[in-house]
Amino acid sequence: MPPTLTDDALDYLLESAGLSLTDAQKADLRTIHDALAAMKTRVRQPRGRTAELAHTYGFTAADLT
């Protein structure tokens, strides 16, 4: 599936961020844009305590729900 990020949109975002990339670097960003958007959606979901690194391992059944 082709990326949904247009050349104009990418140029605008890069200019807004003050970045100057080569054409090859822009092509790489375009190919991973959709995957990054999906990752941002997954990361920004509410999670319980067990999603974080464990400092103790005394979880109860209620902790896992």
Buried (B, 14 or more C-beta within 10 A) or exposed (E): EEBEBEEEEBEEEBEEEEEEBEEEEBEEBBEEBBEEEEEEEEEEEEEEEEEEEEEEEEEEEEEEE
